[in-house]
Amino acid sequence: MTTDKKPWLAFTALLIALLHTACVSNKKLAYLQPAPGTDTTQVRTYDMQGYKYLLKPSDLVAIDIFSTTDEELNFLANSGATDASSNNHIYMVNQAGYLKLPVVEDIKVGGLSLEACQEVVQQAYQAHLESPIVRASLMSFEYTILGEVNAPGNYRSQKPEINIFEALGTAGDLSRYANRENIRVMRTLENNQRQLTEISLLDDSILGSEHFYIMPGDVLIVDPLKAKGVRQDQLLIVSTIVGMLGTLTLLFNTIFR
């Protein structure tokens, strides 16, 4: 007896239609797309928003001071909390914005960039060490990335200026079903308020945006595209239909053979 192929043809057509609707357009995946009508054959430049991280209370700063002073006369050799992974001495900016360092008076660093911090610390030690050179780095720059990325989690950067693409790169980039048009950035402000900003990575104007750089403590939340939920629902429907058709075929063959 010949088997009617119409149900299988209908099923195949349904499957193709479902898979087609679950496809994600490249327009929703490509980063930094130019505005319509832009001549993409020309080099495009963007005015970057000036950004320098300024130290604030509770920041942990690693201070490393190099000097030609003999080691036995160098009073910094065994002072301060030491980072086990380096020779840096780590100090916390107190609530008044000062660093308490050995020998010298407390140094005001709150509101200064790391470069300016290095300069004021160097000036403070010039009377005590021969030709001091200071290197300062931020040890408390942590941020969190959640949602549709390949490696969500909490991350630390020793760079005081890190942009949103670098941050997402540490999390293994966005997944295929990430909503690149609506990345939410949750930020804690100085007045103990929370700010929630939505940005689009599809638009190349982000390069000149004030939100291009992230801040310590930022939480980046990446939502999925609707297509992900649609695809999951469709796979469930398809697997259910396949199971039902298999059962019906088995029953049909058993009854009419």
VENCORVEN-V753032 format. One record per helix or strand of 2 or more residues. SS is the DSSP state (h for helix, s for strand). FROM is the first residue (numbers start at 0). TO is the last residue. If there is no record, write none. Layout:
BEGIN
SS,FROM,TO ; SS,FROM,TO
END
This chain:
BEGIN
h,5,20 ; h,25,27 ; s,59,65 ; h,70,72 ; s,80,81 ; s,88,91 ; s,97,98 ; s,106,107 ; h,113,124 ; s,132,137 ; s,141,146 ; s,152,155 ; h,163,169 ; s,177,187 ; s,193,198 ; h,203,207 ; s,218,223 ; h,225,255
END
